[in-house]
């Protein structure tokens, strides 16, 4: 939890419109609340969907992993078809690559997919227990990994993500650990042992990393654990059940520019959204094949402008959603969710993004991080936007 100095001289903070110091103490109280519980948050709007069961262009067979590049293009690990497909942000087919096998550019049950800062695509294969690296056009670059217990070996590769420095994180599910590599596959470190304690895992699945470099792991126990990028335990949340903040087999994870975490709650056929500290924000979805319904969703990715893409695995499709709060309110920058006023939801968003961030909406003073002065600016503009 961040430490906030409440003894800020209000006169020195631009935009602090006659805010009494009691607002700062209110923020501290709400920070304690939002670190574990938060009831509220808007629901996303369904935008579009694409895909059907099959092996033609734009068709899928149980898609698992999903990723976005800097241009918003969508990459899908088409697991049952042993290939990767690439689409425009609106679902227009661009290209695909891969076939069944164990050679370079071939796949056996591709699952996790990530994109590095240079646009290269990384794919974790469960069947071949390895990671392959490609250009954005599907040209093979390199690969690493084999079946085993050693560093750089795997027993059921699962989720994969890449941080802003190009480091690759791979969930080694059946060894109950996470392994970290350089962009070319050199082993850096690993953490995790079997168990349900802090830093222990029980068949981990998804992985995500935020702008500050912290790593989130979805554990089948079921819960979410948060670590530094070197594997130091920070916090955890979640339990078995169908309530807010509870899970039944959490799978895919993704973070957004505010530091919020999205979880594909597979067996409950829904998505859940949290602050980066684990405070519940909102949920959506139910079992079915209609709009905003899911059938065992595996992967999801949050993109720019509040967009969220979901790999709806057993419906063999991708669904696209948008949160209204992703706009930029230039007349009232502290209105992070753009609902016309500055209130508790904006505060929850800001606290969830606390720390370094790159061009995130909660960085109100534009210094590259969310901190006490951003909090002061938000509280100083509390209430309806003028």
C-alpha positions as CSV (number, residue, x, y, z in Angstrom):
1,X,0.0,0.0,0.0
2,X,1.4,3.4,-0.9
3,X,2.3,5.9,1.9
4,X,0.6,9.2,1.4
5,X,1.8,12.3,3.3
6,X,-1.4,14.1,4.2
7,X,0.4,17.3,5.4
8,X,0.4,18.8,1.9
9,X,0.3,22.6,1.8
10,X,-2.9,23.1,-0.2
11,X,-1.8,26.5,-1.4
12,X,1.1,25.0,-3.4
13,X,-1.0,22.5,-5.3
14,X,-2.4,23.8,-8.5
15,X,-6.2,23.1,-9.0
16,X,-6.8,22.5,-5.3
17,X,-10.0,24.5,-5.2
18,X,-10.5,25.4,-1.5
19,X,-10.3,21.7,-0.6
20,X,-10.3,21.3,3.2
21,X,-7.6,19.0,4.6
22,X,-10.3,16.5,5.7
23,X,-10.6,15.3,2.1
24,X,-7.0,14.0,2.3
25,X,-8.0,12.0,5.4
26,X,-11.0,10.8,3.6
27,X,-8.7,9.6,0.8
28,X,-6.7,7.6,3.3
29,X,-9.8,5.9,4.6
30,X,-11.0,5.1,1.1
31,X,-7.6,3.7,0.3
32,X,-7.9,1.2,3.1
33,X,-11.3,0.2,1.8
34,X,-10.4,0.0,-1.8
35,X,-7.3,-2.1,-1.0
36,X,-9.7,-5.1,-0.5
37,X,-13.3,-4.2,-1.3
38,X,-15.0,-1.9,-3.7
39,X,-18.7,-2.2,-4.7
40,X,-19.4,-0.3,-7.9
41,X,-18.0,0.7,-11.2
42,X,-19.6,1.0,-14.6
43,X,-20.4,-1.9,-17.0
44,X,-18.8,-2.1,-20.4
45,X,-20.8,-1.7,-23.6
46,X,-20.8,-4.6,-26.1
47,X,-19.2,-3.4,-29.4
48,X,-19.0,-6.3,-31.7
49,X,-18.0,-10.0,-32.1
50,X,-16.5,-12.2,-34.8
51,X,-15.7,-15.9,-35.3
52,X,-17.5,-19.2,-35.6
53,X,-16.4,-22.9,-35.2
54,X,-14.2,-24.0,-38.1
55,X,-10.7,-23.8,-39.6
56,X,-11.2,-21.1,-42.2
57,X,-9.9,-17.6,-42.0
58,X,-11.7,-15.8,-39.1
59,X,-13.0,-19.1,-37.7
60,X,-11.7,-20.7,-34.4
61,X,-11.5,-24.0,-32.6
62,X,-11.4,-23.2,-28.8
63,X,-9.3,-20.0,-28.9
64,X,-7.3,-19.4,-25.7
65,X,-4.8,-16.6,-25.8
66,X,-5.4,-13.1,-27.1
67,X,-3.1,-10.1,-27.4
68,X,-3.1,-6.6,-28.9
69,X,-0.2,-4.7,-30.6
70,X,0.5,-1.0,-30.5
71,X,-1.8,-0.4,-33.5
72,X,-4.7,-2.2,-31.8
73,X,-4.5,-5.3,-34.1
74,X,-5.7,-8.5,-32.4
75,X,-3.7,-11.7,-32.3
76,X,-5.5,-14.9,-31.3
77,X,-4.0,-18.2,-30.2
78,X,-6.4,-20.5,-32.2
79,X,-5.6,-23.4,-30.0
80,X,-7.6,-26.3,-31.6
81,X,-6.4,-25.2,-35.1
82,X,-2.7,-24.9,-33.9
83,X,-2.2,-21.5,-35.5
84,X,-2.1,-17.8,-34.7
85,X,-4.6,-15.5,-36.4
86,X,-4.2,-11.7,-36.7
87,X,-7.1,-9.2,-37.2
88,X,-7.8,-5.5,-37.3
89,X,-9.3,-4.0,-34.2
90,X,-12.8,-4.5,-35.8
91,X,-12.2,-8.2,-36.5
92,X,-11.2,-8.1,-40.2
93,X,-8.9,-11.0,-41.0
94,X,-5.3,-10.1,-41.9
95,X,-3.2,-13.2,-41.8
96,X,-2.5,-16.5,-40.0
97,X,0.5,-18.8,-39.5
98,X,1.1,-22.2,-38.0
99,X,0.3,-25.9,-38.5
100,X,0.3,-29.0,-36.2
101,X,3.8,-30.2,-35.4
102,X,7.0,-29.6,-33.4
103,X,9.1,-27.8,-36.0
104,X,9.8,-24.0,-36.1
105,X,6.5,-22.2,-36.8
106,X,4.5,-25.2,-36.0
107,X,2.3,-25.6,-32.8
108,X,0.9,-28.1,-30.4
109,X,-1.9,-26.5,-28.4
110,X,-0.7,-22.9,-28.4
111,X,-2.1,-21.1,-25.3
112,X,-0.4,-18.0,-24.0
113,X,0.5,-15.2,-26.4
114,X,2.3,-11.9,-25.8
115,X,3.8,-9.0,-27.7
116,X,7.1,-7.3,-26.9
117,X,7.9,-3.6,-27.1
118,X,9.4,-4.1,-30.6
119,X,6.2,-5.8,-31.9
120,X,7.5,-9.4,-31.8
121,X,5.0,-12.1,-31.0
122,X,5.7,-14.8,-28.3
123,X,3.6,-18.0,-28.1
124,X,3.6,-20.5,-25.3
125,X,2.8,-24.1,-26.5
126,X,1.4,-26.5,-24.0
127,X,2.0,-29.6,-26.1
128,X,5.6,-28.8,-27.1
129,X,6.5,-27.2,-23.7
130,X,8.3,-24.3,-25.3
131,X,8.0,-20.6,-26.3
132,X,8.4,-19.4,-29.9
133,X,9.1,-15.9,-31.1
134,X,7.9,-14.4,-34.4
135,X,7.7,-11.1,-36.2
136,X,4.3,-9.4,-36.3
137,X,3.9,-11.1,-39.7
138,X,4.5,-14.6,-38.4
139,X,8.1,-15.0,-39.5
140,X,9.9,-17.4,-37.1
141,X,12.8,-15.8,-35.1
142,X,13.7,-18.2,-32.3
143,X,12.4,-20.7,-29.7
144,X,13.3,-22.1,-26.3
145,X,12.2,-24.7,-23.9
146,X,11.6,-28.5,-23.5
147,X,9.9,-30.9,-21.2
148,X,11.6,-31.1,-17.8
149,X,12.2,-29.5,-14.3
150,X,15.2,-27.4,-15.0
151,X,15.5,-23.7,-15.7
152,X,14.0,-23.0,-19.1
153,X,12.2,-26.3,-19.1
154,X,8.5,-26.6,-18.6
155,X,5.7,-29.0,-17.6
156,X,2.6,-27.6,-19.3
157,X,3.3,-24.0,-20.4
158,X,0.2,-21.9,-19.9
159,X,-0.1,-18.1,-19.7
160,X,2.5,-15.7,-21.1
161,X,3.1,-12.0,-21.0
162,X,5.9,-9.5,-21.9
163,X,6.7,-6.4,-20.0
164,X,7.8,-3.0,-21.3
165,X,11.5,-4.0,-21.1
166,X,10.9,-7.1,-23.2
167,X,11.1,-9.6,-20.4
168,X,9.0,-12.7,-21.0
169,X,7.0,-14.3,-18.1
170,X,5.7,-17.9,-18.6
171,X,3.4,-19.8,-16.2
172,X,4.9,-23.3,-15.8
173,X,1.6,-24.7,-14.6
174,X,2.4,-28.3,-13.6
175,X,5.6,-27.2,-11.8
176,X,3.6,-24.5,-9.9
177,X,6.0,-21.7,-10.8
178,X,6.6,-18.7,-13.0
179,X,9.7,-18.4,-15.1
180,X,11.2,-15.1,-16.4
181,X,13.4,-14.8,-19.5
182,X,15.0,-12.2,-21.7
183,X,13.5,-11.3,-25.0
184,X,15.6,-14.0,-26.6
185,X,14.9,-16.8,-24.1
186,X,17.8,-16.5,-21.7
187,X,16.7,-17.6,-18.2
188,X,16.6,-14.9,-15.6
189,X,14.7,-16.2,-12.5
190,X,11.8,-18.3,-11.4
191,X,9.5,-18.4,-8.3
192,X,6.8,-20.5,-6.8
193,X,6.4,-23.9,-5.1
194,X,3.2,-26.0,-4.6
195,X,0.9,-24.8,-1.9
196,X,-1.6,-22.2,-0.9
197,X,0.5,-19.8,1.1
198,X,1.9,-16.5,-0.1
199,X,4.1,-17.0,-3.2
200,X,2.9,-20.6,-3.5
201,X,0.8,-21.9,-6.4
202,X,-1.8,-24.5,-7.1
203,X,-2.0,-25.0,-10.9
204,X,-1.5,-21.4,-11.9
205,X,-2.9,-20.2,-15.2
206,X,-2.9,-16.6,-16.4
207,X,-0.3,-13.9,-16.0
208,X,-0.3,-10.1,-16.6
209,X,2.1,-7.3,-15.9
210,X,1.2,-3.6,-15.2
211,X,3.0,-0.4,-16.2
212,X,4.9,-0.4,-12.9
213,X,6.3,-3.9,-13.7
214,X,4.3,-5.8,-11.1
215,X,3.2,-9.3,-12.0
216,X,-0.3,-10.8,-11.4
217,X,-0.8,-14.6,-11.5
218,X,-4.2,-16.4,-11.6
219,X,-4.0,-19.4,-9.3
220,X,-6.5,-22.3,-9.4
221,X,-6.7,-22.2,-5.6
222,X,-8.6,-19.9,-6.6
223,X,-7.1,-16.5,-6.1
224,X,-5.0,-13.7,-7.7
225,X,-1.5,-13.1,-6.4
226,X,0.6,-10.0,-7.1
227,X,4.4,-9.9,-7.1
228,X,7.3,-7.6,-8.0
229,X,8.9,-8.5,-11.3
230,X,11.5,-10.5,-9.4
231,X,8.9,-12.6,-7.6
232,X,8.6,-10.9,-4.3
233,X,5.1,-11.4,-2.9
234,X,3.0,-8.2,-2.6
235,X,-0.6,-9.2,-2.0
236,X,-3.4,-11.6,-2.9
237,X,-7.2,-11.8,-3.0
238,X,-10.0,-14.1,-3.9
239,X,-11.7,-17.3,-2.7
240,X,-13.9,-20.0,-4.0
241,X,-17.5,-18.9,-4.8
242,X,-19.7,-16.9,-7.1
243,X,-19.7,-13.6,-5.2
244,X,-17.9,-10.3,-6.1
245,X,-14.1,-11.0,-5.9
246,X,-14.6,-14.8,-5.7
247,X,-13.6,-17.1,-8.5
248,X,-14.2,-20.5,-10.0
249,X,-11.1,-21.3,-12.1
250,X,-9.7,-17.8,-13.0
251,X,-7.8,-18.0,-16.3
252,X,-6.8,-15.0,-18.5
253,X,-5.6,-11.8,-16.9
254,X,-4.9,-8.3,-18.3
255,X,-4.2,-4.8,-17.0
256,X,-5.1,-1.5,-18.4
257,X,-3.5,2.0,-18.4
258,X,-5.1,2.8,-15.0
259,X,-3.5,-0.3,-13.4
260,X,-6.8,-2.1,-13.1
261,X,-6.8,-5.9,-13.4
262,X,-9.3,-7.9,-15.5
263,X,-9.9,-11.6,-14.8
264,X,-11.6,-14.2,-17.0
265,X,-13.5,-16.2,-14.4
266,X,-13.8,-19.2,-16.7
267,X,-16.3,-21.6,-14.9
268,X,-18.6,-18.7,-13.9
269,X,-18.6,-17.4,-17.5
270,X,-17.9,-13.9,-16.6
271,X,-15.3,-11.1,-16.4
272,X,-14.3,-9.3,-13.2
273,X,-12.5,-6.0,-12.9
274,X,-10.4,-4.9,-9.9
275,X,-8.1,-2.1,-8.9
276,X,-4.4,-3.1,-8.9
277,X,-4.6,-3.5,-5.1
278,X,-7.5,-6.1,-5.4
279,X,-10.5,-3.8,-4.8
280,X,-13.5,-5.1,-6.7
281,X,-14.9,-2.7,-9.4
282,X,-17.4,-4.5,-11.6
283,X,-18.3,-7.7,-13.3
284,X,-20.2,-8.7,-16.5
285,X,-21.3,-11.8,-18.3
286,X,-23.3,-15.0,-17.9
287,X,-23.5,-18.4,-19.5
288,X,-24.8,-18.4,-23.1
289,X,-24.1,-17.5,-26.7
290,X,-25.7,-14.1,-26.9
291,X,-24.0,-10.6,-26.7
292,X,-22.1,-10.2,-23.4
293,X,-22.6,-13.9,-22.6
294,X,-19.7,-16.4,-22.5
295,X,-19.0,-20.1,-22.7
296,X,-15.8,-20.9,-20.8
297,X,-13.9,-17.7,-21.6
298,X,-10.1,-18.3,-21.5
299,X,-8.2,-15.1,-22.5
300,X,-8.8,-11.4,-22.4
301,X,-6.9,-8.2,-23.2
302,X,-7.6,-4.6,-22.2
303,X,-6.5,-2.1,-24.8
304,X,-6.5,1.7,-25.3
305,X,-9.7,3.8,-25.0
306,X,-11.3,1.4,-22.5
307,X,-11.5,-1.5,-25.0
308,X,-11.6,-5.1,-23.8
309,X,-11.3,-8.2,-26.0
310,X,-12.4,-11.6,-24.8
311,X,-11.5,-15.0,-26.3
312,X,-14.9,-16.7,-25.7
313,X,-13.4,-20.2,-26.1
314,X,-16.3,-22.6,-26.3
315,X,-18.4,-20.1,-28.4
316,X,-15.4,-20.0,-30.8
317,X,-15.4,-16.3,-31.1
318,X,-14.0,-13.0,-29.9
319,X,-16.1,-10.3,-28.2
320,X,-15.2,-6.7,-28.0
321,X,-16.4,-4.3,-25.2
322,X,-15.8,-0.7,-24.3
323,X,-15.9,1.1,-20.9
324,X,-17.3,4.6,-21.3
325,X,-14.8,5.8,-18.7
326,X,-11.9,5.7,-21.2
327,X,-12.5,9.1,-22.7
328,X,-10.3,12.1,-21.9
329,X,-12.3,15.0,-20.4
330,X,-10.1,17.9,-21.2
331,X,-12.4,20.3,-19.3
332,X,-12.2,18.3,-16.1
333,X,-9.1,16.0,-16.2
334,X,-9.8,14.7,-12.7
335,X,-13.0,13.1,-14.0
336,X,-11.1,9.9,-14.9
337,X,-14.2,7.9,-15.7
338,X,-15.8,10.8,-17.7
339,X,-19.2,10.5,-16.0
340,X,-19.5,14.3,-15.4
341,X,-18.2,14.5,-11.9
342,X,-15.2,13.6,-9.7
343,X,-16.1,11.0,-7.1
344,X,-15.3,7.7,-5.4
345,X,-14.9,5.8,-8.7
346,X,-12.3,8.2,-9.9
347,X,-10.5,7.9,-6.6
348,X,-10.6,4.1,-6.9
349,X,-9.1,4.3,-10.4
350,X,-6.4,6.7,-9.2
351,X,-5.4,4.5,-6.2
352,X,-5.3,1.4,-8.4
353,X,-2.8,3.1,-10.7
354,X,-0.6,4.3,-7.9
355,X,3.1,4.4,-8.9
356,X,4.9,4.8,-12.2
357,X,2.7,4.9,-15.3
358,X,3.1,5.8,-18.9
359,X,0.5,8.3,-20.2
360,X,-2.2,7.0,-18.0
361,X,-5.3,9.1,-17.3
362,X,-4.7,9.1,-13.5
363,X,-1.4,10.9,-13.9
364,X,-3.1,14.3,-13.6
365,X,0.1,16.3,-13.2
366,X,1.8,14.6,-16.1
367,X,5.0,13.6,-14.4
368,X,4.9,9.9,-15.4
369,X,3.7,8.6,-12.1
370,X,0.5,8.6,-10.0
371,X,1.3,10.0,-6.5
372,X,0.3,12.4,-3.8
373,X,0.0,15.5,-6.0
374,X,-2.4,13.7,-8.4
375,X,-4.5,12.7,-5.3
376,X,-4.5,16.3,-4.2
377,X,-5.6,17.5,-7.6
378,X,-8.4,14.9,-7.7
379,X,-9.7,15.8,-4.2
380,X,-9.5,19.5,-5.0
381,X,-11.9,19.0,-7.9
382,X,-14.3,16.7,-6.0
383,X,-17.9,17.0,-7.1
384,X,-19.7,17.9,-10.4
385,X,-17.4,19.2,-13.2
386,X,-17.9,22.8,-13.9
